Amino acid sequence: MVELIVLAALAFAALIVVGVLLSVFSVVGWFLWLPFKIVGWALRLLGMLIALPFILIACTLGGLGLLLGTGFMVLPLLPLLALGGLGWWLFKDRSRHASQARVVN
């Protein structure tokens, strides 16, 4: 029975040692890989700076195309808007101005 407890303690100690060694190798590997990651970030930034004018041109052309399409969709509504404006102009109340007070009995 005591042998099992000693064996379990040794296995637990071995797991702790293996975990610590893995964490140390992980940190060392991260420090070794870090310069390559920084170079990759710099190259990605350079590529983004080169691509930025093309992205802006594409967004501008897309926005203009969207506005053009929206204009063609709204164009049939112009007669309805004109009728609504004509009706508002005909039926608005011309007798009362903002300077006149309304008397309540």
C-alpha positions as CSV (number, residue, x, y, z in Angstrom):
1,M,0.0,0.0,0.0
2,V,2.8,2.4,0.8
3,E,4.4,1.5,-2.5
4,L,1.4,2.8,-4.4
5,I,1.4,6.1,-2.5
6,V,5.2,6.5,-3.2
7,L,4.6,5.6,-6.9
8,A,1.7,8.1,-7.1
9,A,3.9,10.9,-5.5
10,L,6.8,10.1,-8.0
11,A,4.3,10.2,-10.9
12,F,2.9,13.5,-9.7
13,A,6.4,14.9,-9.4
14,A,7.3,13.7,-12.9
15,L,4.1,15.4,-14.3
16,I,5.1,18.6,-12.6
17,V,8.7,18.4,-14.0
18,V,7.3,17.6,-17.5
19,G,4.9,20.6,-17.3
20,V,7.6,23.0,-16.2
21,L,9.9,21.8,-18.9
22,L,7.1,22.3,-21.5
23,S,6.4,25.8,-20.3
24,V,10.1,26.7,-20.4
25,F,10.5,25.4,-23.9
26,S,7.3,27.2,-24.9
27,V,8.6,30.5,-23.6
28,V,12.0,30.0,-25.3
29,G,10.4,29.0,-28.5
30,W,8.2,32.1,-28.4
31,F,11.2,34.3,-27.9
32,L,13.0,32.6,-30.8
33,W,9.9,33.0,-33.1
34,L,9.2,36.6,-32.1
35,P,11.6,38.4,-34.5
36,F,10.0,36.5,-37.4
37,K,6.6,37.5,-36.3
38,I,7.7,41.1,-36.1
39,V,9.1,40.9,-39.6
40,G,5.8,39.4,-40.8
41,W,3.8,42.2,-39.1
42,A,6.1,44.8,-40.8
43,L,5.6,43.2,-44.2
44,R,1.9,43.0,-43.7
45,L,1.8,46.7,-42.8
46,L,3.9,47.5,-45.9
47,G,1.5,45.5,-48.1
48,M,-1.5,47.4,-46.5
49,L,0.2,50.7,-47.2
50,I,0.7,49.7,-50.9
51,A,-2.9,48.5,-51.2
52,L,-4.6,51.4,-49.4
53,P,-5.0,53.7,-52.4
54,F,-6.5,50.8,-54.4
55,I,-8.9,50.1,-51.6
56,L,-9.9,53.7,-51.4
57,I,-10.5,53.9,-55.2
58,A,-12.6,50.7,-55.0
59,C,-14.7,52.1,-52.1
60,T,-15.2,55.4,-53.9
61,L,-16.3,53.7,-57.1
62,G,-18.6,51.3,-55.2
63,G,-20.1,54.2,-53.3
64,L,-20.8,56.1,-56.6
65,G,-22.3,53.0,-58.1
66,L,-24.5,52.6,-55.1
67,L,-25.6,56.2,-55.3
68,L,-26.3,55.8,-59.0
69,G,-28.4,52.7,-58.4
70,T,-30.3,54.3,-55.6
71,G,-31.0,57.3,-57.8
72,F,-32.5,55.1,-60.4
73,M,-34.6,53.4,-57.8
74,V,-35.9,56.7,-56.4
75,L,-36.5,58.3,-59.8
76,P,-40.0,56.8,-60.2
77,L,-41.0,58.3,-56.8
78,L,-40.4,61.9,-58.0
79,P,-43.9,62.4,-59.4
80,L,-45.4,61.1,-56.1
81,L,-43.2,63.6,-54.2
82,A,-44.3,66.4,-56.5
83,L,-47.9,65.5,-55.9
84,G,-47.4,65.4,-52.1
85,G,-45.7,68.8,-52.2
86,L,-48.5,70.3,-54.3
87,G,-51.1,68.9,-51.9
88,W,-49.2,70.3,-48.9
89,W,-48.9,73.7,-50.6
90,L,-52.7,73.7,-51.4
91,F,-54.0,72.5,-48.1
92,K,-51.7,74.2,-45.6
93,D,-53.3,76.6,-43.2
94,R,-52.6,80.2,-44.5
95,S,-54.8,82.0,-42.0
96,R,-52.8,81.5,-38.8
97,H,-49.3,82.8,-38.4
98,A,-46.8,82.0,-35.7
99,S,-47.1,85.4,-34.2
100,Q,-50.9,85.1,-33.7
101,A,-52.0,83.6,-30.4
102,R,-54.9,81.1,-30.3
103,V,-57.7,82.1,-27.9
104,V,-59.5,79.4,-26.0
105,N,-62.9,80.0,-24.5
